[in-house]
């Protein structure tokens, strides 16, 4: 027996289970449950995607920075390099923390 509400069929079914008797069972798409972090578990796919995006952004930034340094050699001073590195590490750690908290 499938329960309906209006024209749209419900994902809840009334089933007979030999162990429990008549029960309402709700079917959920496994792929949606995995991506929704069902039951407090994490899914490796969104984490890997976030990591690859962050790595790609870092590589692109490094390439752009290298081009800038080649165009302006005065940017190669130790103070500029230290400030830039500190800024990038902070952005990277914030990005990873945001993706972990959103996953």
Buried (B, 14 or more C-beta within 10 A) or exposed (E): EEEEEEEEEEEBBEEEEEEEEEEEEEEEEEEEEBEEEEEEEEBEEBBEEBBEEBEEBBEEBEEEBEEEBEEEEEEEEEEEEEEBEEEBEEBBEEBBEEBEEEB
